[in-house]
Amino acid sequence: MSLFDDLWAFQEGRCAICGEPMPKGRFETPHATVWKKKRPNFDHIRPRNKGGSHDPANLQLAHAECNWRKGDNWSPG
Ligand SMILES: [Zn+2]
């Protein structure tokens, strides 16, 4: 089991940010552009530039698009 698979199973294939299902593979999406936006990304719960670590406890899976949107808007609490 990889970390990806662990997180995938834990989150039941859903985005940690918006809660919608994520495609697991490129061929589950109708279009490369959709895949680019919807593909699961590792998201740092606490961003690295806010002191977050690479520890698996600080990682979750989220749509690439949600991850981008989250950007630097993270705030504690
Ligand atoms: Zn999402």
N, CA, C, O and the ligand as a Tripos MOL2 file, in Angstrom:
@<TRIPOS>MOLECULE
protein
  309   307    78     0     0
PROTEIN
NO_CHARGES

@<TRIPOS>ATOM
      1 N           0.8510   -1.2070    0.0000 N.3       1 MET1
      2 CA          0.0000    0.0000    0.0000 C.3       1 MET1
      3 C           0.8800    1.2470    0.0000 C.2       1 MET1
      4 O           1.8080    1.3650    0.8000 O.2       1 MET1
      5 N           0.5820    2.1590   -0.8900 N.am      2 SER2
      6 CA          1.2860    3.4310   -0.9050 C.3       2 SER2
      7 C           0.5190    4.4320   -0.0360 C.2       2 SER2
      8 O          -0.6190    4.1860    0.3640 O.2       2 SER2
      9 N           1.1500    5.5340    0.2370 N.am      3 LEU3
     10 CA          0.4720    6.5910    0.9800 C.3       3 LEU3
     11 C          -0.7700    7.0500    0.2250 C.2       3 LEU3
     12 O          -1.8180    7.3130    0.8140 O.2       3 LEU3
     13 N          -0.6210    7.1400   -1.0980 N.am      4 PHE4
     14 CA         -1.7770    7.5200   -1.9210 C.3       4 PHE4
     15 C          -2.9480    6.5680   -1.6790 C.2       4 PHE4
     16 O          -4.0780    6.9980   -1.4480 O.2       4 PHE4
     17 N          -2.6580    5.2740   -1.7370 N.am      5 ASP5
     18 CA         -3.7330    4.2830   -1.5550 C.3       5 ASP5
     19 C          -4.3390    4.3590   -0.1600 C.2       5 ASP5
     20 O          -5.5490    4.2110    0.0080 O.2       5 ASP5
     21 N          -3.4980    4.5880    0.8300 N.am      6 ASP6
     22 CA         -3.9930    4.7220    2.2030 C.3       6 ASP6
     23 C          -4.9560    5.8930    2.3190 C.2       6 ASP6
     24 O          -6.0550    5.7720    2.8610 O.2       6 ASP6
     25 N          -4.5110    7.0330    1.7920 N.am      7 LEU7
     26 CA         -5.3480    8.2350    1.8830 C.3       7 LEU7
     27 C          -6.6200    8.0630    1.0510 C.2       7 LEU7
     28 O          -7.7100    8.4710    1.4540 O.2       7 LEU7
     29 N          -6.4480    7.4490   -0.1140 N.am      8 TRP8
     30 CA         -7.5950    7.2260   -0.9970 C.3       8 TRP8
     31 C          -8.6640    6.3980   -0.2790 C.2       8 TRP8
     32 O          -9.8500    6.7260   -0.3140 O.2       8 TRP8
     33 N          -8.2250    5.3280    0.3670 N.am      9 ALA9
     34 CA         -9.1560    4.4500    1.0770 C.3       9 ALA9
     35 C          -9.7880    5.1860    2.2610 C.2       9 ALA9
     36 O         -10.9900    5.0730    2.5030 O.2       9 ALA9
     37 N          -8.9760    5.9310    2.9870 N.am     10 PHE10
     38 CA         -9.4530    6.6590    4.1600 C.3      10 PHE10
     39 C         -10.5080    7.6910    3.7590 C.2      10 PHE10
     40 O         -11.5140    7.8620    4.4480 O.2      10 PHE10
     41 N         -10.2720    8.3670    2.6510 N.am     11 GLN11
     42 CA        -11.1860    9.4180    2.1990 C.3      11 GLN11
     43 C         -12.2840    8.8720    1.2730 C.2      11 GLN11
     44 O         -13.1420    9.6190    0.8020 O.2      11 GLN11
     45 N         -12.2410    7.5610    1.0230 N.am     12 GLU12
     46 CA        -13.2170    6.9100    0.1450 C.3      12 GLU12
     47 C         -13.2790    7.5790   -1.2290 C.2      12 GLU12
     48 O         -14.3440    7.6910   -1.8360 O.2      12 GLU12
     49 N         -12.1170    8.0170   -1.7020 N.am     13 GLY13
     50 CA        -12.0300    8.5770   -3.0440 C.3      13 GLY13
     51 C         -12.6130    9.9700   -3.1970 C.2      13 GLY13
     52 O         -12.8330   10.4480   -4.3100 O.2      13 GLY13
     53 N         -12.8620   10.6160   -2.0610 N.am     14 ARG14
     54 CA        -13.4470   11.9600   -2.1310 C.3      14 ARG14
     55 C         -12.4220   13.0350   -1.8020 C.2      14 ARG14
     56 O         -11.4880   12.8280   -1.0260 O.2      14 ARG14
     57 N         -12.6300   14.1740   -2.4140 N.am     15 CYS15
     58 CA        -11.7660   15.3310   -2.1970 C.3      15 CYS15
     59 C         -11.8790   15.8080   -0.7490 C.2      15 CYS15
     60 O         -12.9800   15.9410   -0.2150 O.2      15 CYS15
     61 N         -10.7370   16.0630   -0.1220 N.am     16 ALA16
     62 CA        -10.7390   16.5070    1.2790 C.3      16 ALA16
     63 C         -11.2380   17.9420    1.4150 C.2      16 ALA16
     64 O         -11.5930   18.3710    2.5120 O.2      16 ALA16
     65 N         -11.2660   18.6760    0.3240 N.am     17 ILE17
     66 CA        -11.6650   20.0870    0.4000 C.3      17 ILE17
     67 C         -13.1360   20.2750    0.0510 C.2      17 ILE17
     68 O         -13.8710   20.9120    0.8050 O.2      17 ILE17
     69 N         -13.5750   19.7310   -1.0800 N.am     18 CYS18
     70 CA        -14.9700   19.9620   -1.4930 C.3      18 CYS18
     71 C         -15.8680   18.7520   -1.2370 C.2      18 CYS18
     72 O         -17.0910   18.8810   -1.2730 O.2      18 CYS18
     73 N         -15.2880   17.5870   -0.9810 N.am     19 GLY19
     74 CA        -16.0750   16.4030   -0.6660 C.3      19 GLY19
     75 C         -16.6280   15.6520   -1.8580 C.2      19 GLY19
     76 O         -17.3050   14.6390   -1.6870 O.2      19 GLY19
     77 N         -16.3550   16.1260   -3.0570 N.am     20 GLU20
     78 CA        -16.8400   15.4450   -4.2650 C.3      20 GLU20
     79 C         -15.8810   14.3090   -4.6380 C.2      20 GLU20
     80 O         -14.6930   14.3670   -4.3180 O.2      20 GLU20
     81 N         -16.4000   13.2730   -5.3170 N.am     21 PRO21
     82 CA        -15.5180   12.1700   -5.7220 C.3      21 PRO21
     83 C         -14.4300   12.6410   -6.6860 C.2      21 PRO21
     84 O         -14.6270   13.5620   -7.4790 O.2      21 PRO21
     85 N         -13.2910   11.9900   -6.5910 N.am     22 MET22
     86 CA        -12.1810   12.2890   -7.4990 C.3      22 MET22
     87 C         -11.9770   11.1200   -8.4570 C.2      22 MET22
     88 O         -12.1540    9.9700   -8.0570 O.2      22 MET22
     89 N         -11.6130   11.3790   -9.6920 N.am     23 PRO23
     90 CA        -11.2410   10.2880  -10.6000 C.3      23 PRO23
     91 C          -9.8960    9.7180  -10.1640 C.2      23 PRO23
     92 O          -8.9790   10.4600   -9.8120 O.2      23 PRO23
     93 N          -9.7910    8.3940  -10.1930 N.am     24 LYS24
     94 CA         -8.5290    7.8120   -9.7360 C.3      24 LYS24
     95 C          -7.5110    7.7430  -10.8620 C.2      24 LYS24
     96 O          -6.3040    7.7670  -10.6200 O.2      24 LYS24
     97 N          -7.9970    7.6580  -12.0820 N.am     25 GLY25
     98 CA         -7.0740    7.5420  -13.1970 C.3      25 GLY25
     99 C          -7.4790    8.4430  -14.3560 C.2      25 GLY25
    100 O          -8.6340    8.8480  -14.4890 O.2      25 GLY25
    101 N          -6.5170    8.7310  -15.1620 N.am     26 ARG26
    102 CA         -6.7180    9.5920  -16.3320 C.3      26 ARG26
    103 C          -7.9100    9.1420  -17.1740 C.2      26 ARG26
    104 O          -8.6480    9.9720  -17.7030 O.2      26 ARG26
    105 N          -8.0950    7.8230  -17.2970 N.am     27 PHE27
    106 CA         -9.1160    7.3260  -18.2190 C.3      27 PHE27
    107 C         -10.4970    7.2580  -17.5860 C.2      27 PHE27
    108 O         -11.4470    6.7850  -18.2110 O.2      27 PHE27
    109 N         -10.6130    7.7250  -16.3560 N.am     28 GLU28
    110 CA        -11.9420    7.8820  -15.7400 C.3      28 GLU28
    111 C         -12.5280    9.2500  -16.0570 C.2      28 GLU28
    112 O         -13.6700    9.5310  -15.6940 O.2      28 GLU28
    113 N         -11.7710   10.0930  -16.7210 N.am     29 THR29
    114 CA        -12.2740   11.4110  -17.0900 C.3      29 THR29
    115 C         -12.4370   11.4710  -18.6010 C.2      29 THR29
    116 O         -11.6940   10.8200  -19.3350 O.2      29 THR29
    117 N         -13.4260   12.2670  -19.0770 N.am     30 PRO30
    118 CA        -13.6890   12.3040  -20.5040 C.3      30 PRO30
    119 C         -12.6600   13.1220  -21.2780 C.2      30 PRO30
    120 O         -12.5810   13.0130  -22.5010 O.2      30 PRO30
    121 N         -11.8950   13.9150  -20.6020 N.am     31 HIS31
    122 CA        -11.0730   14.8790  -21.3110 C.3      31 HIS31
    123 C          -9.8120   15.1880  -20.5080 C.2      31 HIS31
    124 O          -9.8540   15.2420  -19.2790 O.2      31 HIS31
    125 N          -8.7110   15.3880  -21.1910 N.am     32 ALA32
    126 CA         -7.4460   15.6680  -20.5090 C.3      32 ALA32
    127 C          -7.5300   16.9290  -19.6590 C.2      32 ALA32
    128 O          -6.9010   17.0170  -18.6040 O.2      32 ALA32
    129 N          -8.3090   17.9050  -20.1190 N.am     33 THR33
    130 CA         -8.4360   19.1460  -19.3520 C.3      33 THR33
    131 C          -9.1580   18.8960  -18.0360 C.2      33 THR33
    132 O          -8.8060   19.4630  -17.0020 O.2      33 THR33
    133 N         -10.1930   18.0230  -18.0930 N.am     34 VAL34
    134 CA        -10.9150   17.6700  -16.8740 C.3      34 VAL34
    135 C          -9.9720   16.9580  -15.9100 C.2      34 VAL34
    136 O          -9.9420   17.2490  -14.7140 O.2      34 VAL34
    137 N          -9.2190   16.0360  -16.4460 N.am     35 TRP35
    138 CA         -8.2560   15.3060  -15.6160 C.3      35 TRP35
    139 C          -7.2720   16.2630  -14.9520 C.2      35 TRP35
    140 O          -6.9520   16.1160  -13.7720 O.2      35 TRP35
    141 N          -6.8030   17.2300  -15.7040 N.am     36 LYS36
    142 CA         -5.8250   18.1780  -15.1750 C.3      36 LYS36
    143 C          -6.3920   18.9250  -13.9660 C.2      36 LYS36
    144 O          -5.6780   19.1890  -12.9990 O.2      36 LYS36
    145 N          -7.6710   19.2600  -14.0320 N.am     37 LYS37
    146 CA         -8.3070   20.0040  -12.9370 C.3      37 LYS37
    147 C          -8.7570   19.0980  -11.7960 C.2      37 LYS37
    148 O          -8.7020   19.4820  -10.6280 O.2      37 LYS37
    149 N          -9.2040   17.8890  -12.1460 N.am     38 LYS38
    150 CA         -9.8520   17.0310  -11.1520 C.3      38 LYS38
    151 C          -8.9520   15.9470  -10.5930 C.2      38 LYS38
    152 O          -9.3430   15.2430   -9.6630 O.2      38 LYS38
    153 N          -7.7660   15.8000  -11.1350 N.am     39 ARG39
    154 CA         -6.9220   14.7050  -10.6730 C.3      39 ARG39
    155 C          -6.5960   14.8900   -9.1860 C.2      39 ARG39
    156 O          -6.4440   16.0150   -8.7100 O.2      39 ARG39
    157 N          -6.4930   13.7760   -8.4660 N.am     40 PRO40
    158 CA         -6.1710   13.8900   -7.0500 C.3      40 PRO40
    159 C          -4.7320   14.3480   -6.8420 C.2      40 PRO40
    160 O          -3.8020   13.8170   -7.4480 O.2      40 PRO40
    161 N          -4.5700   15.3170   -5.9970 N.am     41 ASN41
    162 CA         -3.2590   15.8520   -5.6470 C.3      41 ASN41
    163 C          -3.0280   15.6640   -4.1540 C.2      41 ASN41
    164 O          -3.9750   15.6460   -3.3670 O.2      41 ASN41
    165 N          -1.7800   15.5260   -3.7780 N.am     42 PHE42
    166 CA         -1.4670   15.6150   -2.3570 C.3      42 PHE42
    167 C          -1.5810   17.0730   -1.9430 C.2      42 PHE42
    168 O          -0.9410   17.9540   -2.5180 O.2      42 PHE42
    169 N          -2.4040   17.3050   -0.9400 N.am     43 ASP43
    170 CA         -2.5500   18.6520   -0.3990 C.3      43 ASP43
    171 C          -1.9340   18.6850    0.9890 C.2      43 ASP43
    172 O          -2.1790   17.7960    1.8050 O.2      43 ASP43
    173 N          -1.1390   19.7020    1.2550 N.am     44 HIS44
    174 CA         -0.6250   19.8940    2.6090 C.3      44 HIS44
    175 C          -1.7140   20.5630    3.4360 C.2      44 HIS44
    176 O          -2.1200   21.6890    3.1480 O.2      44 HIS44
    177 N          -2.1770   19.8730    4.4540 N.am     45 ILE45
    178 CA         -3.2430   20.4210    5.2980 C.3      45 ILE45
    179 C          -2.7790   21.7700    5.8440 C.2      45 ILE45
    180 O          -3.4930   22.7700    5.7630 O.2      45 ILE45
    181 N          -1.5930   21.7750    6.3900 N.am     46 ARG46
    182 CA         -0.9570   23.0300    6.7680 C.3      46 ARG46
    183 C           0.1060   23.3030    5.7060 C.2      46 ARG46
    184 O           1.0590   22.5340    5.5860 O.2      46 ARG46
    185 N          -0.0360   24.3790    4.9340 N.am     47 PRO47
    186 CA          0.8930   24.6000    3.8190 C.3      47 PRO47
    187 C           2.3470   24.6590    4.2700 C.2      47 PRO47
    188 O           2.6650   25.0890    5.3790 O.2      47 PRO47
    189 N           3.2060   24.2140    3.3770 N.am     48 ARG48
    190 CA          4.6280   24.2000    3.7010 C.3      48 ARG48
    191 C           5.1350   25.5950    4.0450 C.2      48 ARG48
    192 O           5.9820   25.7560    4.9230 O.2      48 ARG48
    193 N           4.6100   26.6050    3.3460 N.am     49 ASN49
    194 CA          5.0970   27.9610    3.6300 C.3      49 ASN49
    195 C           4.5030   28.5420    4.9070 C.2      49 ASN49
    196 O           4.8240   29.6660    5.2950 O.2      49 ASN49
    197 N           3.6280   27.7620    5.5640 N.am     50 LYS50
    198 CA          3.1090   28.1570    6.8840 C.3      50 LYS50
    199 C           3.6620   27.2330    7.9650 C.2      50 LYS50
    200 O           3.1430   27.1770    9.0800 O.2      50 LYS50
    201 N           4.7290   26.5080    7.6120 N.am     51 GLY51
    202 CA          5.3730   25.6550    8.6010 C.3      51 GLY51
    203 C           4.9250   24.2040    8.5640 C.2      51 GLY51
    204 O           5.3420   23.4060    9.4050 O.2      51 GLY51
    205 N           4.0670   23.8460    7.5850 N.am     52 GLY52
    206 CA          3.6140   22.4660    7.4780 C.3      52 GLY52
    207 C           4.7440   21.5500    7.0440 C.2      52 GLY52
    208 O           5.6970   21.9850    6.3980 O.2      52 GLY52
    209 N           4.6310   20.2860    7.4010 N.am     53 SER53
    210 CA          5.6920   19.3340    7.0910 C.3      53 SER53
    211 C           5.2580   18.3840    5.9840 C.2      53 SER53
    212 O           4.1250   18.4290    5.5060 O.2      53 SER53
    213 N           6.1920   17.5240    5.5930 N.am     54 HIS54
    214 CA          5.8930   16.4660    4.6320 C.3      54 HIS54
    215 C           5.3890   15.2100    5.3340 C.2      54 HIS54
    216 O           5.2120   14.1690    4.7010 O.2      54 HIS54
    217 N           5.1640   15.3040    6.6030 N.am     55 ASP55
    218 CA          4.6750   14.1530    7.3540 C.3      55 ASP55
    219 C           3.3330   13.6990    6.7950 C.2      55 ASP55
    220 O           2.4750   14.5260    6.4870 O.2      55 ASP55
    221 N           3.1470   12.3770    6.6610 N.am     56 PRO56
    222 CA          1.8620   11.8940    6.1270 C.3      56 PRO56
    223 C           0.6540   12.4290    6.8960 C.2      56 PRO56
    224 O          -0.4260   12.5680    6.3220 O.2      56 PRO56
    225 N           0.8180   12.7270    8.1670 N.am     57 ALA57
    226 CA         -0.2880   13.2660    8.9560 C.3      57 ALA57
    227 C          -0.7020   14.6560    8.4810 C.2      57 ALA57
    228 O          -1.7950   15.1270    8.7950 O.2      57 ALA57
    229 N           0.1670   15.2990    7.7310 N.am     58 ASN58
    230 CA         -0.1380   16.6390    7.2150 C.3      58 ASN58
    231 C          -0.6080   16.5960    5.7640 C.2      58 ASN58
    232 O          -0.7850   17.6410    5.1380 O.2      58 ASN58
    233 N          -0.8140   15.3860    5.2240 N.am     59 LEU59
    234 CA         -1.1980   15.2800    3.8280 C.3      59 LEU59
    235 C          -2.6140   14.7380    3.6890 C.2      59 LEU59
    236 O          -3.0620   13.9090    4.4810 O.2      59 LEU59
    237 N          -3.3000   15.2220    2.6750 N.am     60 GLN60
    238 CA         -4.6160   14.7030    2.3110 C.3      60 GLN60
    239 C          -4.7030   14.7720    0.7900 C.2      60 GLN60
    240 O          -3.8880   15.4260    0.1390 O.2      60 GLN60
    241 N          -5.7010   14.0880    0.2330 N.am     61 LEU61
    242 CA         -5.8900   14.1280   -1.2140 C.3      61 LEU61
    243 C          -7.0160   15.1020   -1.5380 C.2      61 LEU61
    244 O          -8.0610   15.1120   -0.8860 O.2      61 LEU61
    245 N          -6.7800   15.9160   -2.5530 N.am     62 ALA62
    246 CA         -7.7920   16.8720   -2.9920 C.3      62 ALA62
    247 C          -7.6760   17.0500   -4.4910 C.2      62 ALA62
    248 O          -6.6110   16.8300   -5.0670 O.2      62 ALA62
    249 N          -8.7760   17.4490   -5.1280 N.am     63 HIS63
    250 CA         -8.7160   17.8210   -6.5450 C.3      63 HIS63
    251 C          -7.5850   18.8360   -6.7550 C.2      63 HIS63
    252 O          -7.3490   19.7030   -5.9140 O.2      63 HIS63
    253 N          -6.9060   18.7150   -7.8720 N.am     64 ALA64
    254 CA         -5.8740   19.6960   -8.1990 C.3      64 ALA64
    255 C          -6.4580   21.1040   -8.1590 C.2      64 ALA64
    256 O          -5.8340   22.0370   -7.6520 O.2      64 ALA64
    257 N          -7.6610   21.2400   -8.7020 N.am     65 GLU65
    258 CA         -8.3050   22.5500   -8.7740 C.3      65 GLU65
    259 C          -8.5880   23.1090   -7.3690 C.2      65 GLU65
    260 O          -8.3710   24.2930   -7.1110 O.2      65 GLU65
    261 N          -9.0670   22.2570   -6.4780 N.am     66 CYS66
    262 CA         -9.3550   22.6900   -5.1060 C.3      66 CYS66
    263 C          -8.0680   23.0740   -4.3890 C.2      66 CYS66
    264 O          -8.0160   24.0380   -3.6240 O.2      66 CYS66
    265 N          -7.0500   22.2990   -4.6580 N.am     67 ASN67
    266 CA         -5.7520   22.5620   -4.0550 C.3      67 ASN67
    267 C          -5.2310   23.9310   -4.4940 C.2      67 ASN67
    268 O          -4.7140   24.6970   -3.6810 O.2      67 ASN67
    269 N          -5.3730   24.2310   -5.7880 N.am     68 TRP68
    270 CA         -4.9150   25.5340   -6.2970 C.3      68 TRP68
    271 C          -5.7240   26.6560   -5.6550 C.2      68 TRP68
    272 O          -5.1820   27.6850   -5.2510 O.2      68 TRP68
    273 N          -7.0310   26.4320   -5.5720 N.am     69 ARG69
    274 CA         -7.9180   27.4800   -5.0700 C.3      69 ARG69
    275 C          -7.6140   27.7800   -3.5970 C.2      69 ARG69
    276 O          -7.6750   28.9240   -3.1460 O.2      69 ARG69
    277 N          -7.2840   26.7050   -2.8660 N.am     70 LYS70
    278 CA         -6.9520   26.8740   -1.4580 C.3      70 LYS70
    279 C          -5.7450   27.7840   -1.3140 C.2      70 LYS70
    280 O          -5.7130   28.6710   -0.4600 O.2      70 LYS70
    281 N          -4.7500   27.5490   -2.1630 N.am     71 GLY71
    282 CA         -3.5710   28.4050   -2.2320 C.3      71 GLY71
    283 C          -3.0530   28.8430   -0.8770 C.2      71 GLY71
    284 O          -2.7590   28.0160   -0.0140 O.2      71 GLY71
    285 N          -2.9450   30.1260   -0.7000 N.am     72 ASP72
    286 CA         -2.4000   30.6780    0.5380 C.3      72 ASP72
    287 C          -3.5050   31.1600    1.4750 C.2      72 ASP72
    288 O          -3.2420   31.9020    2.4210 O.2      72 ASP72
    289 N          -4.7310   30.7390    1.2150 N.am     73 ASN73
    290 CA         -5.8370   31.2510    2.0210 C.3      73 ASN73
    291 C          -6.0150   30.5120    3.3470 C.2      73 ASN73
    292 O          -6.9170   30.8160    4.1280 O.2      73 ASN73
    293 N          -5.1440   29.5440    3.5790 N.am     74 TRP74
    294 CA         -5.2360   28.7740    4.8020 C.3      74 TRP74
    295 C          -5.0580   29.6560    6.0250 C.2      74 TRP74
    296 O          -4.2100   30.5480    6.0370 O.2      74 TRP74
    297 N          -5.8520   29.4070    7.0450 N.am     75 SER75
    298 CA         -5.6380   30.0730    8.3230 C.3      75 SER75
    299 C          -5.8580   29.0780    9.4460 C.2      75 SER75
    300 O          -6.6910   28.1810    9.3150 O.2      75 SER75
    301 N          -5.1500   29.2080   10.5190 N.am     76 PRO76
    302 CA         -5.2830   28.2280   11.6100 C.3      76 PRO76
    303 C          -6.6780   28.2680   12.2120 C.2      76 PRO76
    304 O          -7.2980   29.3260   12.3150 O.2      76 PRO76
    305 N          -7.1500   27.1150   12.6000 N.am     77 GLY77
    306 CA         -8.4910   27.0280   13.2040 C.3      77 GLY77
    307 C          -9.5230   27.0500   12.1510 C.2      77 GLY77
    308 O         -10.7140   26.9860   12.4520 O.2      77 GLY77
    309 ZN        -12.4270   19.1340   -4.6220 Zn       78 ZN78
@<TRIPOS>BOND
     1     1     2 1
     2     2     3 1
     3     3     4 2
     4     3     5 am
     5     5     6 1
     6     6     7 1
     7     7     8 2
     8     7     9 am
     9     9    10 1
    10    10    11 1
    11    11    12 2
    12    11    13 am
    13    13    14 1
    14    14    15 1
    15    15    16 2
    16    15    17 am
    17    17    18 1
    18    18    19 1
    19    19    20 2
    20    19    21 am
    21    21    22 1
    22    22    23 1
    23    23    24 2
    24    23    25 am
    25    25    26 1
    26    26    27 1
    27    27    28 2
    28    27    29 am
    29    29    30 1
    30    30    31 1
    31    31    32 2
    32    31    33 am
    33    33    34 1
    34    34    35 1
    35    35    36 2
    36    35    37 am
    37    37    38 1
    38    38    39 1
    39    39    40 2
    40    39    41 am
    41    41    42 1
    42    42    43 1
    43    43    44 2
    44    43    45 am
    45    45    46 1
    46    46    47 1
    47    47    48 2
    48    47    49 am
    49    49    50 1
    50    50    51 1
    51    51    52 2
    52    51    53 am
    53    53    54 1
    54    54    55 1
    55    55    56 2
    56    55    57 am
    57    57    58 1
    58    58    59 1
    59    59    60 2
    60    59    61 am
    61    61    62 1
    62    62    63 1
    63    63    64 2
    64    63    65 am
    65    65    66 1
    66    66    67 1
    67    67    68 2
    68    67    69 am
    69    69    70 1
    70    70    71 1
    71    71    72 2
    72    71    73 am
    73    73    74 1
    74    74    75 1
    75    75    76 2
    76    75    77 am
    77    77    78 1
    78    78    79 1
    79    79    80 2
    80    79    81 am
    81    81    82 1
    82    82    83 1
    83    83    84 2
    84    83    85 am
    85    85    86 1
    86    86    87 1
    87    87    88 2
    88    87    89 am
    89    89    90 1
    90    90    91 1
    91    91    92 2
    92    91    93 am
    93    93    94 1
    94    94    95 1
    95    95    96 2
    96    95    97 am
    97    97    98 1
    98    98    99 1
    99    99   100 2
   100    99   101 am
   101   101   102 1
   102   102   103 1
   103   103   104 2
   104   103   105 am
   105   105   106 1
   106   106   107 1
   107   107   108 2
   108   107   109 am
   109   109   110 1
   110   110   111 1
   111   111   112 2
   112   111   113 am
   113   113   114 1
   114   114   115 1
   115   115   116 2
   116   115   117 am
   117   117   118 1
   118   118   119 1
   119   119   120 2
   120   119   121 am
   121   121   122 1
   122   122   123 1
   123   123   124 2
   124   123   125 am
   125   125   126 1
   126   126   127 1
   127   127   128 2
   128   127   129 am
   129   129   130 1
   130   130   131 1
   131   131   132 2
   132   131   133 am
   133   133   134 1
   134   134   135 1
   135   135   136 2
   136   135   137 am
   137   137   138 1
   138   138   139 1
   139   139   140 2
   140   139   141 am
   141   141   142 1
   142   142   143 1
   143   143   144 2
   144   143   145 am
   145   145   146 1
   146   146   147 1
   147   147   148 2
   148   147   149 am
   149   149   150 1
   150   150   151 1
   151   151   152 2
   152   151   153 am
   153   153   154 1
   154   154   155 1
   155   155   156 2
   156   155   157 am
   157   157   158 1
   158   158   159 1
   159   159   160 2
   160   159   161 am
   161   161   162 1
   162   162   163 1
   163   163   164 2
   164   163   165 am
   165   165   166 1
   166   166   167 1
   167   167   168 2
   168   167   169 am
   169   169   170 1
   170   170   171 1
   171   171   172 2
   172   171   173 am
   173   173   174 1
   174   174   175 1
   175   175   176 2
   176   175   177 am
   177   177   178 1
   178   178   179 1
   179   179   180 2
   180   179   181 am
   181   181   182 1
   182   182   183 1
   183   183   184 2
   184   183   185 am
   185   185   186 1
   186   186   187 1
   187   187   188 2
   188   187   189 am
   189   189   190 1
   190   190   191 1
   191   191   192 2
   192   191   193 am
   193   193   194 1
   194   194   195 1
   195   195   196 2
   196   195   197 am
   197   197   198 1
   198   198   199 1
   199   199   200 2
   200   199   201 am
   201   201   202 1
   202   202   203 1
   203   203   204 2
   204   203   205 am
   205   205   206 1
   206   206   207 1
   207   207   208 2
   208   207   209 am
   209   209   210 1
   210   210   211 1
   211   211   212 2
   212   211   213 am
   213   213   214 1
   214   214   215 1
   215   215   216 2
   216   215   217 am
   217   217   218 1
   218   218   219 1
   219   219   220 2
   220   219   221 am
   221   221   222 1
   222   222   223 1
   223   223   224 2
   224   223   225 am
   225   225   226 1
   226   226   227 1
   227   227   228 2
   228   227   229 am
   229   229   230 1
   230   230   231 1
   231   231   232 2
   232   231   233 am
   233   233   234 1
   234   234   235 1
   235   235   236 2
   236   235   237 am
   237   237   238 1
   238   238   239 1
   239   239   240 2
   240   239   241 am
   241   241   242 1
   242   242   243 1
   243   243   244 2
   244   243   245 am
   245   245   246 1
   246   246   247 1
   247   247   248 2
   248   247   249 am
   249   249   250 1
   250   250   251 1
   251   251   252 2
   252   251   253 am
   253   253   254 1
   254   254   255 1
   255   255   256 2
   256   255   257 am
   257   257   258 1
   258   258   259 1
   259   259   260 2
   260   259   261 am
   261   261   262 1
   262   262   263 1
   263   263   264 2
   264   263   265 am
   265   265   266 1
   266   266   267 1
   267   267   268 2
   268   267   269 am
   269   269   270 1
   270   270   271 1
   271   271   272 2
   272   271   273 am
   273   273   274 1
   274   274   275 1
   275   275   276 2
   276   275   277 am
   277   277   278 1
   278   278   279 1
   279   279   280 2
   280   279   281 am
   281   281   282 1
   282   282   283 1
   283   283   284 2
   284   283   285 am
   285   285   286 1
   286   286   287 1
   287   287   288 2
   288   287   289 am
   289   289   290 1
   290   290   291 1
   291   291   292 2
   292   291   293 am
   293   293   294 1
   294   294   295 1
   295   295   296 2
   296   295   297 am
   297   297   298 1
   298   298   299 1
   299   299   300 2
   300   299   301 am
   301   301   302 1
   302   302   303 1
   303   303   304 2
   304   303   305 am
   305   305   306 1
   306   306   307 1
   307   307   308 2
@<TRIPOS>SUBSTRUCTURE
     1 MET1         2 RESIDUE 1 A MET
     2 SER2         6 RESIDUE 1 A SER
     3 LEU3        10 RESIDUE 1 A LEU
     4 PHE4        14 RESIDUE 1 A PHE
     5 ASP5        18 RESIDUE 1 A ASP
     6 ASP6        22 RESIDUE 1 A ASP
     7 LEU7        26 RESIDUE 1 A LEU
     8 TRP8        30 RESIDUE 1 A TRP
     9 ALA9        34 RESIDUE 1 A ALA
    10 PHE10       38 RESIDUE 1 A PHE
    11 GLN11       42 RESIDUE 1 A GLN
    12 GLU12       46 RESIDUE 1 A GLU
    13 GLY13       50 RESIDUE 1 A GLY
    14 ARG14       54 RESIDUE 1 A ARG
    15 CYS15       58 RESIDUE 1 A CYS
    16 ALA16       62 RESIDUE 1 A ALA
    17 ILE17       66 RESIDUE 1 A ILE
    18 CYS18       70 RESIDUE 1 A CYS
    19 GLY19       74 RESIDUE 1 A GLY
    20 GLU20       78 RESIDUE 1 A GLU
    21 PRO21       82 RESIDUE 1 A PRO
    22 MET22       86 RESIDUE 1 A MET
    23 PRO23       90 RESIDUE 1 A PRO
    24 LYS24       94 RESIDUE 1 A LYS
    25 GLY25       98 RESIDUE 1 A GLY
    26 ARG26      102 RESIDUE 1 A ARG
    27 PHE27      106 RESIDUE 1 A PHE
    28 GLU28      110 RESIDUE 1 A GLU
    29 THR29      114 RESIDUE 1 A THR
    30 PRO30      118 RESIDUE 1 A PRO
    31 HIS31      122 RESIDUE 1 A HIS
    32 ALA32      126 RESIDUE 1 A ALA
    33 THR33      130 RESIDUE 1 A THR
    34 VAL34      134 RESIDUE 1 A VAL
    35 TRP35      138 RESIDUE 1 A TRP
    36 LYS36      142 RESIDUE 1 A LYS
    37 LYS37      146 RESIDUE 1 A LYS
    38 LYS38      150 RESIDUE 1 A LYS
    39 ARG39      154 RESIDUE 1 A ARG
    40 PRO40      158 RESIDUE 1 A PRO
    41 ASN41      162 RESIDUE 1 A ASN
    42 PHE42      166 RESIDUE 1 A PHE
    43 ASP43      170 RESIDUE 1 A ASP
    44 HIS44      174 RESIDUE 1 A HIS
    45 ILE45      178 RESIDUE 1 A ILE
    46 ARG46      182 RESIDUE 1 A ARG
    47 PRO47      186 RESIDUE 1 A PRO
    48 ARG48      190 RESIDUE 1 A ARG
    49 ASN49      194 RESIDUE 1 A ASN
    50 LYS50      198 RESIDUE 1 A LYS
    51 GLY51      202 RESIDUE 1 A GLY
    52 GLY52      206 RESIDUE 1 A GLY
    53 SER53      210 RESIDUE 1 A SER
    54 HIS54      214 RESIDUE 1 A HIS
    55 ASP55      218 RESIDUE 1 A ASP
    56 PRO56      222 RESIDUE 1 A PRO
    57 ALA57      226 RESIDUE 1 A ALA
    58 ASN58      230 RESIDUE 1 A ASN
    59 LEU59      234 RESIDUE 1 A LEU
    60 GLN60      238 RESIDUE 1 A GLN
    61 LEU61      242 RESIDUE 1 A LEU
    62 ALA62      246 RESIDUE 1 A ALA
    63 HIS63      250 RESIDUE 1 A HIS
    64 ALA64      254 RESIDUE 1 A ALA
    65 GLU65      258 RESIDUE 1 A GLU
    66 CYS66      262 RESIDUE 1 A CYS
    67 ASN67      266 RESIDUE 1 A ASN
    68 TRP68      270 RESIDUE 1 A TRP
    69 ARG69      274 RESIDUE 1 A ARG
    70 LYS70      278 RESIDUE 1 A LYS
    71 GLY71      282 RESIDUE 1 A GLY
    72 ASP72      286 RESIDUE 1 A ASP
    73 ASN73      290 RESIDUE 1 A ASN
    74 TRP74      294 RESIDUE 1 A TRP
    75 SER75      298 RESIDUE 1 A SER
    76 PRO76      302 RESIDUE 1 A PRO
    77 GLY77      306 RESIDUE 1 A GLY
    78 ZN78       309 GROUP 0 **** ****
